[in-house]
Amino acid sequence: MESLFKGYYQPTPEQFKELWEEGTFVFDTNVLLNLYRYKVESRDEVLNVIRQIKDRIWIPYQVGLEFHRNRLAVLGEQNTSLSTIKNSIRDSINSIEKKCKDLDLDKRHSEIETSTFIERFRGLSESVINELDEIKAKKLTNDVDEDVILTELTKLFNTSKGSLGAPPKDQRVLENIYKDGEFRAKNKIPPSFEDIIEAQKNKSAEEYYAFEGLNYKYGYGDLVVWKQIIEFAKENQKKNIVFITDDKKEDWMRIINSHGKKMISARPELVSEIFKEAGVETFYIYDTNSFLDYSKEYFDIEVSKETIGDVINTNYRSKLDLIENRVDIDIHYEEFVALLNEKKDSLFTSTNIDAVKEWLENHYCNITKSDTVKYDFYGSDEVSYLTPIIIKFLDFDNFIALIEILEEIVSLYKKGEVFKRYHILVITVDPKNDIFNAESIHSMTKKAIEKRVERFKPIVLLFGIEIKITVGFISDKDEKFRTIYNN
């Protein structure tokens, strides 16, 4: 059975051991480019792991080409994103100042001196901007002139060491791949069919880019990478290949439904193809954080939890692009939120808890207080489906922190969390206590949340997670929890 249906069988412990001790490690473009998105400490740890196996590493020529084509753009993203968030902070202050002037608050409310609290806002915003600059300088790497990553990768991957593949012999080689890609896309045969279908739909875009006398077709890069891996394995009689990629698309990864969608290494078709075409006995795919995790076990290499966390956060941020103009300068998200949105624990009183619990009891058949730090309550519905409930206190205009909560959920789910449904309950300020009118607050809040809920859809589709969001406030009038938004 196994010899005929090899792609559907997981390697045995013995095969995994051989894979890690003797296999060749092939790196995808996204893994190399993500090095620019990590903290300096994380970047150095990842590079150190790669150096430990430098005699068994390889990249296809296509990966090298894509890396060099996109390197400066990734560097530019970091600086652009930092400028964007700085401008957003300053624009927010200007917007508040304009609103105060439009409402003529100084004349309407003698006890309010708008100039005083505007200056306080400005002072706070500049303090935050300065701290962001300090963190960036200390933890990020984005120096075009002294590119440590480029220098290190140039040493690790080059043709003289046999760690970099050769370019296609001629245009006919590429055209044959493109012809095969059209057949694969039509019949959804991995890899690359998703990118090829997308490229075919986008007819108005450029079809090719040129380099060294050859024309490369957009959307077919993954297939070229795959063909070059097969050719390399065949020519060098490789029996064990480990492919490291942060690409989670269905045309690479086998996805099953088990308490939601889960990814289990390579598609069976890929395992069978590389076995048939090149005689590779064990082919396996890891993402970067799994590669680092298993490196600790098989290579006895120290990799910090901070680095693993940084890799996971960066991977989800770059692949899912969860929010518009989000911070891709690779500060850990909790650090960023701590700067822009200090949690108001003093406002989260026992009265708040009781009011929220009362509201939850009216919406669930049973409510149980959680004894873990991950969740605040568990709720069960009429069919006893258990739902973890997460409670946060946020200012009305800081719902960007919902993304932090979502990333926590995704991280837990990826590590094997069994829950399929989650309920995020956000307590915001009572609109009547704000200097602006309640109707305005309600409208802005709803739009802010709806915008972010739209960004949840890629997560829901990818992992099959159901996420309910409720936003409300504790009314000063009757100390009841009143909802502003429910999805």
C-alpha positions as CSV (number, residue, x, y, z in Angstrom):
1,M,0.0,0.0,0.0
2,E,2.6,2.6,1.1
3,S,4.7,2.1,-2.0
4,L,1.7,2.8,-4.3
5,F,0.3,5.7,-2.2
6,K,3.5,7.2,-0.8
7,G,2.2,10.8,-0.7
8,Y,-0.5,9.9,1.8
9,Y,1.8,8.4,4.4
10,Q,3.6,10.5,7.1
11,P,7.4,9.6,7.5
12,T,8.2,7.3,10.4
13,P,10.3,8.5,13.4
14,E,13.2,6.7,11.8
15,Q,12.7,8.5,8.5
16,F,12.3,11.9,10.3
17,K,15.6,11.2,12.0
18,E,17.3,10.4,8.7
19,L,15.7,13.4,7.1
20,W,17.1,15.8,9.7
21,E,20.5,14.1,10.0
22,E,21.2,13.6,6.3
23,G,18.7,15.6,4.3
24,T,19.2,18.8,2.2
25,F,17.4,21.9,3.4
26,V,15.9,24.0,0.6
27,F,14.7,27.5,1.5
28,D,11.9,29.5,-0.2
29,T,12.1,33.2,-1.0
30,N,9.7,34.2,1.7
31,V,11.9,32.7,4.4
32,L,14.9,34.7,3.3
33,L,12.9,38.0,2.9
34,N,11.4,37.6,6.3
35,L,14.8,37.9,7.8
36,Y,14.4,41.6,7.2
37,R,11.2,41.7,9.1
38,Y,12.5,40.1,12.3
39,K,14.2,41.8,15.3
40,V,17.9,41.8,15.1
41,E,18.2,39.1,17.8
42,S,15.7,36.9,16.0
43,R,17.4,37.4,12.7
44,D,20.7,36.4,14.2
45,E,19.3,33.3,15.8
46,V,17.7,32.1,12.5
47,L,20.9,32.7,10.6
48,N,22.8,30.8,13.2
49,V,20.6,27.8,12.8
50,I,21.2,27.9,9.0
51,R,24.9,28.2,9.5
52,Q,24.9,25.0,11.6
53,I,23.8,23.1,8.5
54,K,25.6,25.1,5.9
55,D,27.0,22.0,4.2
56,R,23.4,20.8,3.6
57,I,21.6,23.9,2.4
58,W,20.5,24.9,-1.1
59,I,18.2,27.3,-2.9
60,P,16.9,27.2,-6.4
61,Y,18.1,29.9,-8.8
62,Q,14.5,31.2,-8.9
63,V,14.6,31.8,-5.2
64,G,17.8,33.7,-5.5
65,L,16.3,35.8,-8.3
66,E,13.1,36.6,-6.4
67,F,15.0,37.5,-3.3
68,H,17.2,40.0,-5.1
69,R,14.2,41.5,-7.0
70,N,12.2,42.0,-3.8
71,R,14.9,42.8,-1.2
72,L,14.8,46.6,-1.5
73,A,11.0,46.6,-1.5
74,V,10.9,44.7,1.8
75,L,13.4,47.1,3.3
76,G,11.3,50.0,2.0
77,E,8.2,48.6,3.6
78,Q,9.7,49.0,7.1
79,N,10.5,52.6,6.7
80,T,7.3,53.4,5.0
81,S,5.2,51.7,7.7
82,L,7.0,53.6,10.4
83,S,6.3,56.9,8.6
84,T,2.7,55.9,8.2
85,I,2.1,55.2,11.8
86,K,3.9,58.4,12.8
87,N,1.7,60.4,10.4
88,S,-1.4,58.6,11.7
89,I,-0.6,59.6,15.3
90,R,-0.1,63.3,14.3
91,D,-3.2,63.3,12.1
92,S,-5.2,62.0,15.0
93,I,-4.1,64.9,17.2
94,N,-4.9,67.4,14.4
95,S,-8.3,65.8,13.9
96,I,-9.1,66.1,17.6
97,E,-8.0,69.8,17.6
98,K,-10.2,70.5,14.6
99,K,-13.2,68.7,16.2
100,C,-12.8,70.8,19.3
101,K,-12.7,74.0,17.3
102,D,-15.7,72.9,15.2
103,L,-17.7,72.2,18.4
104,D,-16.5,75.5,19.9
105,L,-16.0,73.7,23.2
106,D,-14.2,76.6,25.0
107,K,-17.3,78.7,24.7
108,R,-19.8,76.0,25.4
109,H,-18.1,74.6,28.4
110,S,-16.2,77.1,30.6
111,E,-14.5,74.3,32.5
112,I,-12.9,72.9,29.4
113,E,-9.6,74.5,28.1
114,T,-9.1,72.7,24.8
115,S,-5.6,74.1,24.4
116,T,-4.5,72.4,27.6
117,F,-5.5,68.9,26.8
118,I,-4.5,69.3,23.1
119,E,-1.0,70.0,24.3
120,R,-1.1,67.0,26.6
121,F,-2.2,64.9,23.6
122,R,0.7,66.3,21.5
123,G,3.2,65.7,24.3
124,L,2.0,62.1,24.6
125,S,2.1,61.5,20.8
126,E,5.6,62.8,20.5
127,S,6.7,60.6,23.4
128,V,5.2,57.6,21.7
129,I,6.9,58.5,18.4
130,N,10.2,58.9,20.1
131,E,9.8,55.5,21.8
132,L,9.0,53.9,18.5
133,D,12.2,55.4,17.0
134,E,14.2,54.0,19.9
135,I,12.8,50.6,19.5
136,K,13.3,50.6,15.8
137,A,17.0,51.7,16.2
138,K,17.6,49.0,18.9
139,K,15.7,46.1,17.4
140,L,15.3,46.4,13.7
141,T,17.6,45.9,10.7
142,N,16.9,48.0,7.6
143,D,20.2,49.5,6.6
144,V,20.4,49.4,2.8
145,D,24.1,50.5,2.7
146,E,25.3,48.0,5.3
147,D,23.0,45.0,4.6
148,V,24.1,42.3,7.1
149,I,21.5,39.9,5.8
150,L,22.6,40.2,2.2
151,T,26.2,39.8,3.2
152,E,25.5,36.7,5.2
153,L,23.2,35.0,2.6
154,T,25.8,35.7,-0.1
155,K,28.3,33.7,1.9
156,L,25.9,30.9,2.6
157,F,24.4,30.5,-0.9
158,N,26.6,30.5,-3.9
159,T,27.4,28.3,-6.9
160,S,31.0,27.6,-5.9
161,K,29.7,25.8,-2.8
162,G,27.0,24.1,-4.7
163,S,24.4,25.8,-2.4
164,L,22.8,27.9,-5.2
165,G,21.1,26.4,-8.3
166,A,22.0,27.2,-11.9
167,P,19.8,29.4,-14.1
168,P,17.5,27.9,-16.8
169,K,19.5,26.8,-19.8
170,D,17.3,28.7,-22.2
171,Q,13.8,30.2,-22.8
172,R,12.5,26.8,-24.0
173,V,13.0,25.4,-20.5
174,L,10.8,28.1,-19.0
175,E,8.2,27.9,-21.7
176,N,7.8,24.2,-21.1
177,I,7.2,24.9,-17.4
178,Y,4.7,27.6,-18.3
179,K,2.8,25.2,-20.5
180,D,2.7,22.6,-17.8
181,G,1.6,25.3,-15.4
182,E,-1.5,26.1,-17.5
183,F,-2.5,22.4,-17.4
184,R,-1.9,22.4,-13.6
185,A,-3.9,25.5,-13.1
186,K,-6.9,24.3,-15.1
187,N,-6.9,21.0,-13.1
188,K,-5.8,22.5,-9.8
189,I,-2.7,20.3,-9.7
190,P,-0.1,21.6,-7.2
191,P,2.0,23.6,-6.8
192,S,1.4,27.2,-8.0
193,F,-2.1,26.7,-9.4
194,E,-3.5,29.5,-7.2
195,D,-0.9,32.0,-8.3
196,I,-1.3,31.0,-11.9
197,I,-5.1,31.3,-11.9
198,E,-4.7,34.8,-10.2
199,A,-2.2,35.9,-12.9
200,Q,-4.5,34.7,-15.6
201,K,-7.4,36.7,-14.2
202,N,-5.3,39.8,-14.0
203,K,-5.0,40.3,-17.8
204,S,-4.3,44.0,-17.6
205,A,-1.0,43.5,-15.7
206,E,2.4,42.8,-17.1
207,E,2.8,39.2,-18.1
208,Y,6.6,38.9,-18.0
209,Y,9.7,40.4,-16.4
210,A,13.2,40.0,-17.9
211,F,16.6,39.1,-16.4
212,E,19.8,38.0,-18.1
213,G,18.2,37.5,-21.5
214,L,15.3,35.3,-20.2
215,N,11.7,36.2,-19.7
216,Y,10.0,35.1,-16.5
217,K,6.2,34.8,-16.4
218,Y,4.4,36.3,-13.4
219,G,2.4,33.8,-11.3
220,Y,4.6,30.8,-12.3
221,G,7.4,31.4,-9.8
222,D,6.4,28.6,-7.4
223,L,6.3,26.1,-10.2
224,V,9.7,27.1,-11.5
225,V,11.0,26.7,-7.9
226,W,9.4,23.2,-7.7
227,K,10.8,22.1,-11.1
228,Q,14.3,23.3,-10.1
229,I,14.1,21.4,-6.8
230,I,13.2,18.2,-8.7
231,E,16.0,18.7,-11.1
232,F,18.5,19.3,-8.3
233,A,17.4,16.2,-6.4
234,K,17.6,14.1,-9.6
235,E,21.0,15.3,-10.7
236,N,22.5,14.9,-7.2
237,Q,20.6,11.7,-6.2
238,K,19.2,13.2,-3.1
239,K,17.0,10.9,-1.0
240,N,15.9,13.4,1.6
241,I,14.6,16.9,1.0
242,V,13.3,19.4,3.5
243,F,11.6,22.4,2.0
244,I,11.3,25.5,4.3
245,T,8.6,27.9,3.3
246,D,6.2,30.3,5.0
247,D,3.7,29.9,2.1
248,K,0.5,28.4,3.5
249,K,-1.4,28.2,0.3
250,E,-3.5,25.1,-0.5
251,D,-1.4,24.4,-3.6
252,W,1.6,23.5,-1.4
253,M,0.1,22.3,1.8
254,R,-2.2,19.4,2.6
255,I,-5.2,20.8,4.6
256,I,-7.6,18.7,6.6
257,N,-10.6,19.6,8.7
258,S,-10.2,18.6,12.3
259,H,-11.7,21.1,14.7
260,G,-11.2,23.6,11.9
261,K,-8.6,23.5,9.1
262,K,-5.2,22.2,9.9
263,M,-2.1,22.0,7.6
264,I,-0.2,18.7,7.4
265,S,3.0,19.2,5.4
266,A,3.2,18.7,1.6
267,R,0.4,17.8,-0.7
268,P,0.4,14.1,-1.5
269,E,0.8,14.9,-5.2
270,L,4.1,16.7,-4.5
271,V,5.5,13.9,-2.5
272,S,4.6,11.4,-5.2
273,E,5.9,13.6,-8.0
274,I,9.3,14.2,-6.5
275,F,9.6,10.5,-5.7
276,K,8.7,9.4,-9.2
277,E,10.7,12.1,-11.0
278,A,13.9,12.2,-8.8
279,G,13.7,9.2,-6.5
280,V,13.4,11.3,-3.3
281,E,12.3,8.9,-0.6
282,T,11.3,11.5,2.0
283,F,10.1,15.0,1.1
284,Y,8.7,17.2,3.9
285,I,7.7,20.9,4.3
286,Y,8.1,23.0,7.4
287,D,7.5,26.7,8.0
288,T,10.2,28.7,9.6
289,N,8.9,28.4,13.2
290,S,8.5,24.6,12.9
291,F,12.0,24.4,11.4
292,L,13.4,26.3,14.4
293,D,11.5,24.2,16.8
294,Y,12.7,20.9,15.4
295,S,16.3,22.3,15.0
296,K,16.4,22.5,18.8
297,E,15.6,18.8,19.0
298,Y,17.7,17.4,16.2
299,F,20.6,19.8,16.2
300,D,20.7,20.6,19.9
301,I,20.7,24.4,19.0
302,E,19.4,27.0,21.4
303,V,16.6,29.1,20.0
304,S,14.8,31.5,22.3
305,K,11.0,31.6,22.8
306,E,11.2,35.3,21.8
307,T,12.6,34.4,18.4
308,I,9.9,31.7,17.9
309,G,7.3,34.3,18.8
310,D,8.8,36.9,16.5
311,V,8.8,34.5,13.6
312,I,5.2,33.4,14.2
313,N,4.0,37.0,14.5
314,T,5.9,38.2,11.4
315,N,4.7,35.2,9.4
316,Y,1.0,36.0,10.1
317,R,1.4,39.7,9.7
318,S,3.1,39.4,6.3
319,K,0.9,36.7,4.9
320,L,-2.5,37.8,6.0
321,D,-2.1,41.6,6.0
322,L,-4.7,41.9,8.7
323,I,-5.2,45.6,8.8
324,E,-4.7,48.6,6.5
325,N,-1.5,50.6,7.2
326,R,-0.5,48.2,10.0
327,V,2.9,48.3,11.6
328,D,5.3,46.0,9.7
329,I,8.4,47.3,11.5
330,D,8.4,44.1,13.4
331,I,8.0,45.3,16.9
332,H,6.3,42.6,18.9
333,Y,2.7,43.6,18.7
334,E,2.2,43.6,22.5
335,E,5.0,46.2,22.7
336,F,3.3,48.4,20.1
337,V,-0.1,48.1,21.8
338,A,1.5,48.8,25.2
339,L,2.8,52.1,23.7
340,L,-0.4,53.2,22.0
341,N,-3.1,51.7,24.1
342,E,-2.2,51.3,27.8
343,K,-4.7,48.9,29.3
344,K,-6.9,50.7,31.9
345,D,-7.1,48.0,34.6
346,S,-8.2,50.5,37.1
347,L,-11.4,51.0,35.1
348,F,-12.1,47.3,34.9
349,T,-13.8,47.1,38.3
350,S,-15.8,44.4,40.0
351,T,-18.9,46.3,39.0
352,N,-17.8,46.0,35.3
353,I,-17.2,42.3,35.7
354,D,-20.7,41.8,37.3
355,A,-22.4,43.8,34.6
356,V,-20.6,41.9,31.8
357,K,-21.3,38.5,33.4
358,E,-25.0,39.4,33.7
359,W,-25.1,40.2,30.0
360,L,-23.3,37.0,29.1
361,E,-25.7,35.0,31.2
362,N,-28.5,36.3,29.1
363,H,-26.8,35.2,25.9
364,Y,-25.4,31.8,26.9
365,C,-27.1,28.8,28.5
366,N,-24.2,28.6,31.0
367,I,-21.3,30.9,31.9
368,T,-18.2,29.7,33.8
369,K,-15.3,31.8,35.0
370,S,-12.0,30.7,33.5
371,D,-9.1,29.7,35.7
372,T,-6.5,30.4,33.0
373,V,-4.9,33.7,31.9
374,K,-5.8,33.1,28.3
375,Y,-9.6,33.5,28.7
376,D,-12.0,35.3,31.1
377,F,-15.1,33.1,30.8
378,Y,-16.4,30.0,29.0
379,G,-19.9,30.1,27.5
380,S,-21.9,27.1,26.3
381,D,-24.9,27.3,24.0
382,E,-28.0,25.1,23.7
383,V,-25.9,22.2,22.3
384,S,-23.2,22.6,24.9
385,Y,-20.7,24.0,22.5
386,L,-18.0,25.6,24.7
387,T,-16.8,29.0,23.6
388,P,-13.8,30.9,25.2
389,I,-14.7,34.5,26.0
390,I,-11.9,37.2,26.0
391,I,-12.7,40.6,27.6
392,K,-10.7,43.7,26.9
393,F,-11.1,47.4,27.9
394,L,-10.3,49.8,25.0
395,D,-10.8,53.4,24.2
396,F,-13.4,53.9,21.4
397,D,-10.8,54.8,18.8
398,N,-8.2,52.1,19.6
399,F,-9.9,49.1,18.1
400,I,-6.7,48.3,16.3
401,A,-5.9,46.2,19.4
402,L,-8.6,43.7,18.2
403,I,-5.9,42.5,15.8
404,E,-3.6,41.7,18.8
405,I,-6.4,39.5,20.3
406,L,-6.9,37.8,17.0
407,E,-3.2,37.0,16.6
408,E,-3.2,35.5,20.1
409,I,-6.1,33.3,19.0
410,V,-4.4,32.2,15.8
411,S,-1.2,31.4,17.7
412,L,-3.1,29.3,20.2
413,Y,-5.1,27.6,17.5
414,K,-1.9,26.8,15.5
415,K,-0.4,25.2,18.6
416,G,-3.3,22.8,18.8
417,E,-6.0,24.7,20.7
418,V,-9.3,22.7,20.4
419,F,-11.8,25.5,20.4
420,K,-13.4,26.4,17.1
421,R,-15.5,29.4,18.3
422,Y,-14.3,32.4,20.2
423,H,-16.1,35.5,21.6
424,I,-14.2,38.8,22.0
425,L,-16.0,41.2,24.2
426,V,-14.7,44.7,24.2
427,I,-15.7,47.3,26.9
428,T,-15.2,50.9,25.8
429,V,-16.0,54.2,27.4
430,D,-19.6,55.3,28.0
431,P,-20.3,57.7,25.0
432,K,-22.1,60.1,27.3
433,N,-18.9,60.7,29.3
434,D,-16.9,61.7,26.2
435,I,-16.4,65.3,25.1
436,F,-18.0,64.4,21.8
437,N,-21.7,63.5,21.3
438,A,-22.8,59.9,21.8
439,E,-24.2,59.6,18.2
440,S,-20.8,60.5,16.8
441,I,-19.0,58.0,19.0
442,H,-21.5,55.3,18.1
443,S,-21.0,55.9,14.4
444,M,-17.2,56.1,14.5
445,T,-17.0,53.0,16.7
446,K,-19.2,51.0,14.4
447,K,-17.2,51.9,11.3
448,A,-13.9,51.2,13.1
449,I,-15.0,47.8,14.1
450,E,-16.6,46.9,10.8
451,K,-13.4,47.8,9.0
452,R,-11.4,45.4,11.2
453,V,-14.0,42.7,11.1
454,E,-13.5,42.7,7.3
455,R,-9.9,41.9,8.0
456,F,-10.8,38.9,10.0
457,K,-12.2,37.1,7.0
458,P,-8.8,35.6,5.7
459,I,-8.3,34.1,9.2
460,V,-11.7,32.6,9.3
461,L,-11.4,31.1,5.8
462,L,-7.9,29.8,6.4
463,F,-8.4,28.2,9.8
464,G,-12.2,27.7,10.0
465,I,-12.3,29.7,13.2
466,E,-15.6,31.3,14.2
467,I,-15.1,34.7,15.9
468,K,-17.9,36.7,17.5
469,I,-17.2,40.3,18.4
470,T,-19.3,42.4,20.9
471,V,-18.4,45.9,21.7
472,G,-20.2,47.9,24.5
473,F,-19.9,50.0,27.5
474,I,-21.0,50.1,31.2
475,S,-23.7,52.6,31.5
476,D,-23.2,55.1,34.3
477,K,-26.9,55.5,34.6
478,D,-27.8,51.9,35.6
479,E,-24.4,50.1,35.6
480,K,-25.6,47.7,32.8
481,F,-23.5,46.5,29.9
482,R,-24.9,48.2,26.8
483,T,-23.8,46.9,23.3
484,I,-22.7,49.2,20.5
485,Y,-21.8,46.5,18.1
486,N,-22.5,42.8,17.5
487,N,-21.4,40.8,14.5
